[in-house]
């Protein structure tokens, strides 16, 4: 496990991550900070905590969109598999 220090919106958080995860964690930290800065520039009347919460909400919504697409894709693939199996069964019954 590698020890890294995540700096999100000026708050330092010590983390232990595997070598494989480190790249993803570092990228996520960069994206989160960029999103927070974007909200700070768009909504100058909001405080830092509000911008952090908006970034969190954005990522949660994006996550659920991806999950929904994955379920849809899995269902579609299952239907294709069933159709293919039915075609095979039909072809054997015609023989």
ChimeraX attribute file (.defattr): number of C-alpha atoms within 10 A of each C-alpha:
attribute: neighborCount
match mode: 1-to-1
recipient: residues
	/A:1	11
	/A:2	11
	/A:3	12
	/A:4	15
	/A:5	12
	/A:6	17
	/A:7	14
	/A:8	17
	/A:9	16
	/A:10	9
	/A:11	9
	/A:12	11
	/A:13	10
	/A:14	11
	/A:15	13
	/A:16	12
	/A:17	15
	/A:18	11
	/A:19	11
	/A:20	10
	/A:21	13
	/A:22	17
	/A:23	11
	/A:24	12
	/A:25	16
	/A:26	15
	/A:27	11
	/A:28	14
	/A:29	15
	/A:30	15
	/A:31	14
	/A:32	18
	/A:33	17
	/A:34	15
	/A:35	19
	/A:36	23
	/A:37	17
	/A:38	13
	/A:39	19
	/A:40	17
	/A:41	12
	/A:42	11
	/A:43	12
	/A:44	10
	/A:45	9
	/A:46	12
	/A:47	11
	/A:48	16
	/A:49	11
	/A:50	15
	/A:51	22
	/A:52	20
	/A:53	12
	/A:54	15
	/A:55	21
	/A:56	15
	/A:57	12
	/A:58	12
	/A:59	14
	/A:60	12
	/A:61	12
	/A:62	12
	/A:63	11
	/A:64	11
	/A:65	11
	/A:66	12
	/A:67	12
	/A:68	12
	/A:69	11
	/A:70	12
	/A:71	11
	/A:72	12
	/A:73	12
	/A:74	12
	/A:75	12
	/A:76	12
	/A:77	12
	/A:78	12
	/A:79	12
	/A:80	12
	/A:81	12
	/A:82	12
	/A:83	12
	/A:84	12
	/A:85	12
	/A:86	12
	/A:87	12
	/A:88	11
	/A:89	11
	/A:90	11
	/A:91	10
	/A:92	9
	/A:93	8
	/A:94	6
	/A:95	5
